[in-house]
C-alpha cells in the first residue's frame, strides 16, 4: 500500500470545479452488482441498490454540506448538486487515500467518508461526526465487527490511513493507534459484509423497507426445489412483491 505521502493528490486542474461548502460527505462506493458479488451475495443486488439510494439521500439531507460520490454511480441518478469522482489506485487503501486527497484538492477542509453497507446510518451520525471535527482532527464511527463505518478528517488524511490493513477486525484499533486522541462516535453500527451478517442487521429501528428486503433474502427456499440443490448454503432470492424503491428520503 502506498503511504499517504507517496501518492500525489490530483491537481485541481484535473478535477471538476467546485465552490461553496467547506464540508463534504464522501460516499465511497462501487456498483450494486460489484458490491453483491464481492460480498458473496449475488442474489442481494437489489438490496445493495436500495442501500446506496438510502445512503445518498441521508448524506444529501444535511444543509451546507456537499455530497461527493467516489466510485461507480450505479443506475439510479445521483442527488442534485452532488459530485462524482473516479476512484484511483489498485488496493482499497490506495483508492480511499486518493478519494480523501481528491476531495481536499477541491477545497474541502472537513471530510466525512462513509460506505453504503451500513443500513443503520442516519443523519444524526453525520451531524455528530462534523460536530466532533470542530474539536478533534479525526473522528471514527465504530462498526460492530471491529472496523469502522465512518472516517472523518480535518486536513490531510494520509497520516491516518497510510499502511492500514483493511478488511480485518482490528481496523478501529489500528486507526486509534495512529491517532489516540481521535473522537469515537457513541454506539456501533452493523454493516453488510456477507451472508452471515444479514440476520444481525434486523435490529429495532431498522428502516422497514430495508428490513423487508433482508427478511426476504433470509426466507427459506421452497421445498419443491430439486434434490441436487438441497445442500446449497443460501436460499434463492424470490420477492417480486417487494420490487419497489424506497421513499425519496429516509431518516
LUMNU-305005 format. One record per residue (C-alpha): residue number from 1; x, y, z. Coordinates in pm, 1 decimal. Layout:
N
+-----+----------+----------+----------+
| seq |     east |    north |       up |
+-----+----------+----------+----------+
| NUM |        X |        Y |        Z |
...
+-----+----------+----------+----------+
This chain:
251
+-----+----------+----------+----------+
| seq |     east |    north |       up |
+-----+----------+----------+----------+
|   1 |      0.0 |      0.0 |      0.0 |
|   2 |    130.2 |    343.1 |    -92.6 |
|   3 |    187.2 |    570.3 |    202.5 |
|   4 |     -0.8 |    893.9 |    246.6 |
|   5 |    293.3 |   1098.9 |    122.4 |
|   6 |    388.2 |    867.2 |   -165.0 |
|   7 |     82.2 |    918.1 |   -387.9 |
|   8 |     38.6 |   1277.2 |   -504.4 |
|   9 |   -305.9 |   1428.6 |   -488.4 |
|  10 |   -471.2 |   1502.4 |   -819.8 |
|  11 |   -406.6 |   1854.5 |   -940.6 |
|  12 |   -701.9 |   2088.9 |   -913.3 |
|  13 |   -699.1 |   2131.6 |  -1290.8 |
|  14 |   -771.1 |   1758.6 |  -1325.5 |
|  15 |  -1083.5 |   1773.5 |  -1108.4 |
|  16 |  -1430.4 |   1922.3 |  -1159.5 |
|  17 |  -1481.5 |   2279.7 |  -1047.8 |
|  18 |  -1636.4 |   2314.4 |   -704.6 |
|  19 |  -1700.8 |   2603.8 |   -472.9 |
|  20 |  -1903.3 |   2695.5 |   -169.5 |
|  21 |  -1919.1 |   2440.9 |    112.1 |
|  22 |  -1612.8 |   2370.6 |    324.8 |
|  23 |  -1754.0 |   2035.5 |    440.0 |
|  24 |  -1833.5 |   1727.4 |    236.0 |
|  25 |  -1962.5 |   1376.2 |    281.3 |
|  26 |  -1756.3 |   1134.2 |     75.7 |
|  27 |  -1959.0 |    824.9 |    -14.3 |
|  28 |  -1706.2 |    559.7 |   -113.1 |
|  29 |  -1886.9 |    300.0 |   -321.7 |
|  30 |  -1893.2 |     54.4 |   -608.8 |
|  31 |  -2180.4 |    -64.6 |   -826.7 |
|  32 |  -2456.5 |   -268.1 |   -658.9 |
|  33 |  -2363.0 |   -565.6 |   -874.4 |
|  34 |  -1995.9 |   -536.5 |   -782.4 |
|  35 |  -2081.9 |   -499.6 |   -414.1 |
|  36 |  -2311.7 |   -803.5 |   -419.7 |
|  37 |  -2054.1 |  -1021.5 |   -592.7 |
|  38 |  -1765.1 |   -904.5 |   -374.8 |
|  39 |  -1959.7 |   -995.4 |    -60.2 |
|  40 |  -2084.1 |  -1330.6 |   -184.6 |
|  41 |  -2447.3 |  -1219.3 |   -211.6 |
|  42 |  -2526.8 |  -1208.8 |   -584.8 |
|  43 |  -2897.8 |  -1250.2 |   -508.7 |
|  44 |  -2889.6 |   -930.6 |   -299.8 |
|  45 |  -2800.9 |   -688.5 |   -579.8 |
|  46 |  -3130.3 |   -500.1 |   -544.3 |
|  47 |  -3077.8 |   -470.2 |   -167.9 |
|  48 |  -2738.4 |   -308.3 |   -228.7 |
|  49 |  -2904.0 |    -72.3 |   -476.3 |
|  50 |  -3156.7 |     31.7 |   -209.7 |
|  51 |  -2875.7 |     78.3 |     44.7 |
|  52 |  -2690.8 |    309.3 |   -196.2 |
|  53 |  -3003.2 |    515.1 |   -262.4 |
|  54 |  -3069.1 |    547.6 |    108.8 |
|  55 |  -2710.1 |    648.7 |    187.5 |
|  56 |  -2714.7 |    913.7 |    -85.8 |
|  57 |  -3046.0 |   1050.8 |     45.8 |
|  58 |  -2923.2 |   1064.5 |    405.5 |
|  59 |  -2599.8 |   1239.1 |    302.7 |
|  60 |  -2783.2 |   1486.5 |     79.4 |
|  61 |  -3019.0 |   1581.7 |    365.2 |
|  62 |  -2752.9 |   1782.1 |    554.8 |
|  63 |  -2771.0 |   2152.9 |    466.1 |
|  64 |  -2446.4 |   2329.0 |    380.7 |
|  65 |  -2260.2 |   2000.6 |    325.2 |
|  66 |  -2158.2 |   1882.9 |    -22.0 |
|  67 |  -2203.0 |   1523.0 |   -136.3 |
|  68 |  -1918.1 |   1355.8 |   -324.4 |
|  69 |  -1964.5 |   1007.1 |   -465.5 |
|  70 |  -1631.8 |    830.9 |   -520.9 |
|  71 |  -1681.7 |    530.5 |   -745.8 |
|  72 |  -1939.7 |    381.1 |   -978.8 |
|  73 |  -2258.0 |    594.4 |   -970.7 |
|  74 |  -2484.3 |    295.3 |  -1045.4 |
|  75 |  -2809.0 |    305.4 |  -1245.2 |
|  76 |  -3001.3 |    547.5 |  -1023.6 |
|  77 |  -2947.4 |    923.3 |  -1066.2 |
|  78 |  -2739.9 |   1098.1 |   -802.0 |
|  79 |  -2899.4 |   1365.6 |   -581.7 |
|  80 |  -2898.1 |   1713.0 |   -741.5 |
|  81 |  -2580.9 |   1907.7 |   -676.5 |
|  82 |  -2367.5 |   1604.1 |   -592.2 |
|  83 |  -2025.7 |   1549.5 |   -742.7 |
|  84 |  -1893.2 |   1224.6 |   -893.4 |
|  85 |  -1523.9 |   1137.0 |   -871.7 |
|  86 |  -1348.2 |    825.0 |  -1004.8 |
|  87 |  -1157.5 |    600.5 |   -768.1 |
|  88 |   -780.4 |    589.3 |   -818.8 |
|  89 |   -546.4 |    313.1 |   -703.2 |
|  90 |   -506.2 |    -62.6 |   -704.6 |
|  91 |   -596.3 |   -158.7 |   -348.5 |
|  92 |   -884.6 |    -45.2 |   -130.3 |
|  93 |   -640.8 |    152.6 |     84.1 |
|  94 |   -491.9 |    338.1 |   -212.8 |
|  95 |   -834.5 |    421.9 |   -351.6 |
|  96 |   -958.1 |    551.7 |    -15.7 |
|  97 |   -646.3 |    765.1 |     35.4 |
|  98 |   -684.9 |    905.6 |   -316.0 |
|  99 |  -1053.3 |    986.9 |   -258.8 |
| 100 |   -967.1 |   1189.1 |     52.6 |
| 101 |   -682.4 |   1361.6 |   -132.7 |
| 102 |   -905.9 |   1447.7 |   -430.2 |
| 103 |  -1176.7 |   1589.9 |   -203.5 |
| 104 |   -918.5 |   1800.3 |    -22.0 |
| 105 |   -777.2 |   1922.1 |   -355.1 |
| 106 |  -1124.9 |   2053.8 |   -435.0 |
| 107 |  -1100.6 |   2278.6 |   -128.2 |
| 108 |  -1292.8 |   2079.2 |    132.0 |
| 109 |  -1148.2 |   2111.5 |    480.0 |
| 110 |  -1370.9 |   1870.4 |    674.4 |
| 111 |  -1433.0 |   1537.0 |    500.4 |
| 112 |  -1650.1 |   1260.0 |    639.7 |
| 113 |  -1633.0 |    931.4 |    446.7 |
| 114 |  -1888.4 |    650.9 |    466.7 |
| 115 |  -1971.9 |    340.1 |    269.0 |
| 116 |  -2311.0 |    218.9 |    152.8 |
| 117 |  -2329.8 |   -104.1 |    354.5 |
| 118 |  -2447.7 |     30.5 |    693.1 |
| 119 |  -2830.1 |     18.0 |    696.3 |
| 120 |  -2847.9 |    197.2 |   1031.4 |
| 121 |  -2661.0 |    509.1 |    917.1 |
| 122 |  -2868.9 |    821.4 |    976.7 |
| 123 |  -2834.2 |   1200.0 |    956.9 |
| 124 |  -2761.8 |   1217.1 |   1332.0 |
| 125 |  -2444.8 |   1011.6 |   1283.3 |
| 126 |  -2318.2 |   1252.3 |   1018.6 |
| 127 |  -2412.8 |   1558.4 |   1222.9 |
| 128 |  -2229.0 |   1414.9 |   1525.2 |
| 129 |  -1921.8 |   1348.0 |   1310.8 |
| 130 |  -1897.7 |   1707.5 |   1189.2 |
| 131 |  -1956.6 |   1834.7 |   1543.0 |
| 132 |  -1664.8 |   1619.6 |   1664.7 |
| 133 |  -1439.6 |   1758.2 |   1390.6 |
| 134 |  -1473.8 |   2104.1 |   1544.8 |
| 135 |  -1275.0 |   1976.6 |   1844.1 |
| 136 |  -1062.1 |   1693.6 |   1701.3 |
| 137 |   -884.5 |   1637.9 |   1372.3 |
| 138 |  -1015.7 |   1282.3 |   1332.1 |
| 139 |  -1349.8 |   1117.4 |   1410.1 |
| 140 |  -1431.0 |    747.4 |   1376.1 |
| 141 |  -1760.2 |    561.2 |   1369.5 |
| 142 |  -1710.6 |    211.1 |   1516.0 |
| 143 |  -1860.1 |    -88.6 |   1336.0 |
| 144 |  -1984.9 |   -393.3 |   1521.5 |
| 145 |  -1715.3 |   -616.5 |   1369.3 |
| 146 |  -1418.1 |   -409.6 |   1490.8 |
| 147 |  -1395.8 |   -199.2 |   1177.2 |
| 148 |  -1534.7 |    146.1 |   1109.0 |
| 149 |  -1841.8 |    266.0 |    921.7 |
| 150 |  -1726.0 |    629.9 |    918.0 |
| 151 |  -1395.8 |    814.7 |    896.6 |
| 152 |  -1386.3 |   1191.2 |    931.3 |
| 153 |  -1073.5 |   1402.6 |    889.3 |
| 154 |   -999.1 |   1772.1 |    913.0 |
| 155 |   -694.8 |   1829.8 |    695.3 |
| 156 |   -465.7 |   1567.1 |    544.9 |
| 157 |   -589.0 |   1207.7 |    583.3 |
| 158 |   -262.4 |   1049.7 |    468.6 |
| 159 |   -101.1 |   1007.1 |    813.1 |
| 160 |   -413.5 |    835.0 |    942.8 |
| 161 |   -475.0 |    598.0 |    650.4 |
| 162 |   -124.7 |    507.1 |    534.9 |
| 163 |    -40.5 |    140.9 |    590.3 |
| 164 |   -370.2 |     37.6 |    748.5 |
| 165 |   -459.9 |   -326.8 |    699.4 |
| 166 |   -819.3 |   -315.4 |    580.1 |
| 167 |  -1084.5 |   -587.0 |    588.4 |
| 168 |   -992.0 |   -722.0 |    932.3 |
| 169 |  -1143.2 |   -686.3 |   1278.5 |
| 170 |   -866.3 |   -456.6 |   1402.8 |
| 171 |   -922.6 |   -159.1 |   1172.0 |
| 172 |  -1059.3 |     63.4 |   1450.0 |
| 173 |   -770.2 |    -32.5 |   1678.8 |
| 174 |   -516.9 |     40.1 |   1403.0 |
| 175 |   -661.3 |    385.3 |   1339.5 |
| 176 |   -672.7 |    469.8 |   1709.9 |
| 177 |   -309.7 |    359.4 |   1744.3 |
| 178 |   -219.3 |    623.1 |   1485.4 |
| 179 |   -436.4 |    898.4 |   1635.6 |
| 180 |   -514.6 |    812.5 |   2000.3 |
| 181 |   -689.4 |   1145.3 |   2052.1 |
| 182 |   -941.6 |   1076.9 |   1773.5 |
| 183 |  -1308.5 |   1122.9 |   1862.8 |
| 184 |  -1511.6 |    799.8 |   1856.6 |
| 185 |  -1884.4 |    827.1 |   1798.3 |
| 186 |  -2111.3 |    671.5 |   2059.1 |
| 187 |  -2264.8 |    337.0 |   1973.1 |
| 188 |  -2178.9 |     98.9 |   1692.7 |
| 189 |  -2341.8 |     20.1 |   1359.2 |
| 190 |  -2355.5 |   -317.3 |   1186.8 |
| 191 |  -2261.0 |   -340.7 |    820.7 |
| 192 |  -2346.3 |   -587.5 |    548.3 |
| 193 |  -2028.8 |   -787.6 |    489.7 |
| 194 |  -2179.1 |  -1118.2 |    374.4 |
| 195 |  -2443.5 |  -1379.3 |    429.2 |
| 196 |  -2360.4 |  -1430.6 |    798.6 |
| 197 |  -2424.1 |  -1064.3 |    877.2 |
| 198 |  -2772.7 |  -1045.9 |    724.4 |
| 199 |  -2970.1 |  -1161.6 |   1027.7 |
| 200 |  -2778.8 |   -933.2 |   1264.4 |
| 201 |  -2898.4 |   -631.6 |   1064.8 |
| 202 |  -3261.1 |   -694.8 |   1161.3 |
| 203 |  -3237.9 |   -475.7 |   1470.3 |
| 204 |  -3504.3 |   -248.0 |   1619.1 |
| 205 |  -3514.7 |     83.0 |   1439.7 |
| 206 |  -3403.6 |    -50.5 |   1101.5 |
| 207 |  -3583.9 |    115.2 |    814.2 |
| 208 |  -3891.1 |   -101.7 |    736.6 |
| 209 |  -3819.2 |   -108.2 |    363.2 |
| 210 |  -3469.7 |   -247.4 |    416.0 |
| 211 |  -3598.2 |   -488.2 |    680.5 |
| 212 |  -3843.0 |   -635.4 |    428.5 |
| 213 |  -3568.3 |   -689.2 |    173.0 |
| 214 |  -3340.3 |   -857.6 |    427.6 |
| 215 |  -3622.4 |  -1076.9 |    557.9 |
| 216 |  -3699.0 |  -1185.1 |    201.9 |
| 217 |  -3337.3 |  -1288.3 |    149.4 |
| 218 |  -3345.5 |  -1493.3 |    469.5 |
| 219 |  -3669.3 |  -1668.7 |    374.0 |
| 220 |  -3612.0 |  -2045.0 |    319.7 |
| 221 |  -3626.9 |  -2162.1 |    -40.4 |
| 222 |  -3933.0 |  -2368.0 |   -142.0 |
| 223 |  -3936.8 |  -2736.2 |    -50.8 |
| 224 |  -4008.0 |  -2818.0 |   -416.5 |
| 225 |  -3651.4 |  -2733.2 |   -512.1 |
| 226 |  -3461.6 |  -3010.1 |   -696.6 |
| 227 |  -3289.0 |  -3257.6 |   -468.7 |
| 228 |  -2945.8 |  -3170.9 |   -607.4 |
| 229 |  -2983.2 |  -2819.6 |   -464.6 |
| 230 |  -3063.0 |  -2936.6 |   -110.9 |
| 231 |  -2712.0 |  -2864.7 |     10.1 |
| 232 |  -2693.1 |  -2508.2 |   -115.8 |
| 233 |  -2579.9 |  -2276.0 |    165.3 |
| 234 |  -2804.7 |  -1986.2 |     64.2 |
| 235 |  -3167.3 |  -1955.9 |    -43.6 |
| 236 |  -3256.2 |  -1803.4 |   -377.4 |
| 237 |  -3396.5 |  -1453.3 |   -358.5 |
| 238 |  -3759.9 |  -1451.2 |   -471.3 |
| 239 |  -3956.3 |  -1147.5 |   -358.1 |
| 240 |  -4135.2 |   -999.5 |   -659.9 |
| 241 |  -4384.1 |   -819.1 |   -436.8 |
| 242 |  -4100.9 |   -605.3 |   -291.3 |
| 243 |  -3975.3 |   -468.1 |   -621.0 |
| 244 |  -4028.2 |   -102.9 |   -537.9 |
| 245 |  -3796.8 |    178.7 |   -442.1 |
| 246 |  -3755.2 |    341.2 |   -100.3 |
| 247 |  -3904.2 |    679.1 |    -14.4 |
| 248 |  -3721.1 |    979.7 |   -154.3 |
| 249 |  -3561.9 |   1044.9 |    186.1 |
| 250 |  -3526.7 |    800.4 |    469.6 |
| 251 |  -3410.1 |    930.6 |    804.0 |
+-----+----------+----------+----------+
